[in-house]
């Protein structure tokens, strides 16, 4: 499958992210982990189709994907009663190989809306924004990026769950500051699971090592 503007080494690759995390050990860096409410279920099909049309070179591939995501119906069952078919207008099929790929295509334009001095990493519905700083104005740029993210989600029919978003502060002398999403303070954490790896604020990976030891003893 061939897409326009395809990067042979996409920014969403996990290994480069982990390498950069270890490099931040001597830096002061803030990372905001974003959670989308029912991300795969709420993707508006009409917006996804517009993005697919721009991203896919092959007309046959586009037609296949259009049929794949447009021909879904659902039924509601309560006890022994089964409703008639309802047409779906949102969501990408879960449990299929194409589901995560379609979601990646859907959010692929998000980095274009984020301030250039703020980093962003995408891996399916796993999204994080980050900035290295000296306890200065760079952090305000991260807050501005969160507002840009809010605008993008409103235009694209997704919803952020502020209560499930977290701020991780890397670096020994990192003075914590508030980050706001939809008027709510992003909760702080000292350790977070990042695509299966436990990352702590001191980047020791002790929590992850202890988890592995506990699992195998």
N, C-alpha and C positions, 0 to 999 in steps of 0.2 A: 504494500500500500504506500503510495507516494503523496506527501503533503508539501504545500508551498512553505518556504522558509524553514525547512526542516534542519535542525541542528544535529550533526552527527554525534556530538557530545552534549546532550541537553543539560540545562542548568538544574534539572530535577534529579540528576543522578545522585545517589546517596553517598558513594565513596568520596567524591570531592567535598561534599558537605562535612563529612566526618574529619577529613584532613584539615579543612578550614577551622573546624571546632577546636582541634588540638592546637592550631596556630594561635587561637585566641587566648591561650592559657596565660600569656604575658600581657594581654590587652584587657581593656575594659569594654565589654560588649553587652548590650541588652537584646534579648530575643523575645518576641511575642509569638506565642503559639495560638493559631486561629482555629476555632471549631465552627463549622457550618452546620446548622440545624437540618438534619435529614438530607444531607447534601445530594446524594444520588437520587433521592425520591422527588426533589423539588426543582430539578433543572427544567425550565420551560422548553418544550420541544420546539416551538416556533423560533426561539432565539438560537437554540442549538443548530437547527437546520440552516439558519443564516450564516452561522460561523462555519459549519461544515462546507457550505457552498464556496466560501472564500478559501478554505484550507485545503480542500481536496482537488487535485489536478484532474483526476479521471472522472468523467461524467458517469461512467458505469459504476464506479465505486460509490459516488455520491448517491446515485439512484438506489443502490443496494442498501446503504446506510439509512437513507430516508425511509425505505420500506421497513427496515429492521426496527426503527424506533417509532414509526408512525402507526403501525398496525397492532398495537397492544390494546387489549380490553381487560376489564376486571369484573368480577362478580363478588357480591357480599353475601356471606352465609351466616345466618343466626339460627342456631339449633339445626332443625331439618329444613329450614326455609332458605332458598337460594334465589337471589335477585336476578334480574335480567342483566345483560352486558352493559357496562359503562365504558365509554371511550376515555382514554387517558390523554391529558394534555401536558403532563409533566413527568419527569423521571427518566433515567436511563436504566435499561434492564440490568439487574444485579444477578450475580452468579454466572455471568457470561464473560468471555475473554474481552469482548468489545466494550463492556460497561465502563471499566476504568479508563480505557483509551478515549471513549467519547467524553468522559468528564474532563480529562486532560485537555482535549481540544476546546471544550467549553470555557475553561479558565485560562487558556493559553495567552489571552490578551491582557490578563490582569497585570503582569509586570509593567506593561506600557503605561499604566495609570499611576504607578507608584513613583515617588520622588527618586531621582537618579542616585542620590546619596544614601538611600536606604536599600539594603539588600533584601531579596525575597527568594525563597526556595519553595518549589512546588513538587509534590509527589502525590498524584491523584488528588484526594480531598485533604491531604496533609499540607497545610500552608503555614509558613512562618516568615515573619519580617524581623530584620535585625539591623543594628547599627553599632559600629565601633566608635568610641567617643572618649573624651577627656572630661567627662562630667560637664559638658558644655552644650552649645546650641544644637549639636547633632541629635540630641535626644528629642528636642522639639520637632525636628524633622521626622522622627519616628512617629510622634503623635500626629503630625500632619498626614503621614502616610496611612495611619489608621483611619483618619477621616476620609482619605481618598478611597480606601478599601470599602468603607461604608457606602460611599456614593456608587462604587462599582457594583456592590451587591444589590443595591436598590434598583439600578438600571437593568441588572441581569436576573432578577427574580430569586436570588438566594438570600438566606437570612443567617446572620451571625448569632451564635449563642454566647453572649458575653460571660455568662456564669461558667462556661467550659473553656474559656480562653485563659492562658497563663503567661506570666512574665518571668523569665529566667535571667538573672543578673550574673554575668561571668566576670571574674576578676577580683582580686583581693581588696582593692580600694574603690570598689564600685558603690557609689552612694545611690541608694535606691530612690527612684522618683515614680510618681504615679503616671500610669498610662490609661487612657479613657477610650472605651468603645460604647457607643450609644448612651453616653452619659453615665456609664458605670465604670468604676475602677477595675482594671484587670488585676485579678488576684495573683499574688506573688507565690513562687515555689522555689525550693532549694534543689529539687530533683524532679526530672520529668522523663517519661518514656518517649523517645524519639525514634519512631519506626523500629521498635523492638529493643533499642539500646537505652539504658538508663544513664542520663547525663546529669551530673550535679554541677552546682555553681562554681566549684573549685576545679572541675574537669579532672577529677582523680579516677573516675570510673569505678570507685570502690563499691558503690551500690550495685552496679551491674556484675562485678566480679563476685560479690557475696551472693547475689541471686543465682548465678550459675553454680557456685559451690553448693548452695542449699538445695538446688534442683538435683544435683548428682550425688548427694550424700544421704 
